[in-house]
Amino acid sequence: MSRPARPLPGLTGPGRRARWRRRVLRRVLSATLAATAVLLVVLELRPPPEPVIPVLVAARDVPAGAVLADADLRVDHVPRGAAQPGRLTTVSDAVDRRVGAALARGESVTASRLVPRGALDGLPAGRVALHVVSADPAAVDLLSPGLSARVYPSVGGPPLALGATVLAADPAPSRGGTGGLTDAAPRGVVLSLTPDEADAVLAGHGSLEGPVTVTVVAAPG
């Protein structure tokens, strides 16, 4: 009776399995090292994230004319490049202030969205406040605090100021008992101007006596 064939040495058995495991481990290790190297290159080439800065946002919908409370506000963080001009950063900057227009939840709260406490509220350094009378009283209804404006002579001509900012607007005159408008001073606005612009407006008016009457036109900010 013939004996069964014996396997050749090295083709089966514990030694072959050990070599196979070593090859698999080497391949897994090589693949892991390659993936790590690619990841390191990607991380090295990717630009660092843009720094974030705090901004004040509405914590819920706020209707126009409402006085802001703590519960209406929260501080969020956004990339520096996404922050709006005039941003506020703390709840104390806006609490107890009245909003001039409705705020949607998550919307940034900027100084221009708040009704000024006074005509000089938020006046930047290097600028002056000047009250001017509008040659067209009805035009004052189009001018609200925070808007940019251009100032022209009341008789026409080149602009006297291009970068004015409206700080406050005179209220509309009250109505008399018969339904007509009562006699009232001409309406105007308080403007934030550079000293040179203020000098030009006063020089264009031609006199320091009486109201400074000009034409004020709302302009893109």
Backbone hydrogen bonds, N-H to C=O, Kabsch-Sander energy under -0.5 kcal/mol:
donor,donor_aa,acceptor,acceptor_aa,energy
11,L,8,L,-1.6
12,T,8,L,-0.6
17,R,13,G,-1.9
18,A,14,P,-2.2
19,R,15,G,-2.1
20,W,16,R,-2.4
21,R,17,R,-2.4
22,R,18,A,-2.3
23,R,19,R,-2.3
24,V,20,W,-2.4
25,L,21,R,-2.6
26,R,22,R,-2.4
27,R,23,R,-2.3
28,V,24,V,-2.7
29,L,25,L,-2.8
30,S,26,R,-2.5
31,A,27,R,-2.6
32,T,28,V,-2.4
33,L,29,L,-2.5
34,A,30,S,-2.4
35,A,31,A,-2.6
36,T,32,T,-2.4
37,A,33,L,-2.3
38,V,34,A,-2.3
39,L,35,A,-2.4
40,L,36,T,-2.4
41,V,37,A,-2.0
42,V,38,V,-2.5
43,L,39,L,-2.6
44,E,40,L,-2.0
45,L,41,V,-2.2
46,R,42,V,-2.1
53,I,78,V,-2.7
55,V,76,D,-2.8
56,L,88,L,-2.7
57,V,74,R,-2.9
58,A,107,E,-2.2
59,A,72,D,-2.7
60,R,72,D,-0.7
62,V,103,L,-2.9
65,G,99,V,-1.9
66,A,63,P,-1.7
68,L,66,A,-0.5
68,L,97,R,-3.1
72,D,69,A,-1.5
73,L,70,D,-1.6
74,R,57,V,-2.1
76,D,55,V,-3.2
76,D,74,R,-0.5
78,V,53,I,-2.0
80,R,51,P,-2.5
82,A,79,P,-1.7
83,A,79,P,-0.6
83,A,80,R,-1.1
87,R,84,Q,-1.1
88,L,109,V,-1.3
93,D,90,T,-1.2
94,A,91,V,-1.6
95,V,91,V,-2.2
96,D,68,L,-3.3
97,R,94,A,-2.1
99,V,66,A,-2.3
100,G,113,R,-2.8
101,A,113,R,-0.7
103,L,62,V,-2.7
106,G,58,A,-3.1
107,E,104,A,-2.4
109,V,56,L,-3.0
110,T,108,S,-0.7
111,A,86,G,-2.2
113,R,110,T,-1.6
114,L,111,A,-1.3
115,V,98,R,-3.3
121,D,118,G,-1.6
123,L,120,L,-1.9
127,R,124,P,-1.2
128,V,193,L,-3.2
130,L,191,L,-2.2
132,V,130,L,-0.5
132,V,189,V,-2.6
133,V,212,V,-3.3
134,S,187,R,-2.2
135,A,214,V,-2.6
139,A,136,D,-1.7
140,V,137,P,-1.4
141,D,138,A,-1.2
142,L,139,A,-1.6
143,L,140,V,-1.6
144,S,142,L,-0.6
146,G,166,V,-3.2
147,L,144,S,-2.0
148,S,219,A,-0.6
149,A,164,A,-2.5
150,R,217,V,-2.8
151,V,161,A,-2.7
152,Y,215,T,-2.9
154,S,213,T,-0.7
156,G,153,P,-1.7
160,L,151,V,-3.3
161,A,151,V,-1.4
164,A,149,A,-1.4
165,T,192,S,-1.5
166,V,147,L,-3.0
167,L,190,V,-3.3
168,A,190,V,-1.2
170,D,188,G,-2.8
176,G,180,G,-4.3
179,G,176,G,-1.6
182,T,174,S,-1.9
189,V,132,V,-2.0
190,V,168,A,-2.8
191,L,130,L,-2.8
191,L,189,V,-0.6
192,S,165,T,-3.0
193,L,128,V,-2.9
193,L,191,L,-0.6
198,A,194,T,-2.7
199,D,195,P,-2.4
200,A,196,D,-2.2
201,V,197,E,-2.4
202,L,198,A,-2.5
203,A,199,D,-2.7
204,G,200,A,-2.5
205,H,201,V,-1.5
206,G,202,L,-1.2
213,T,211,P,-1.0
214,V,133,V,-2.7
214,V,212,V,-0.6
215,T,152,Y,-2.8
216,V,214,V,-0.6
217,V,150,R,-2.7
217,V,215,T,-0.5
219,A,148,S,-2.5
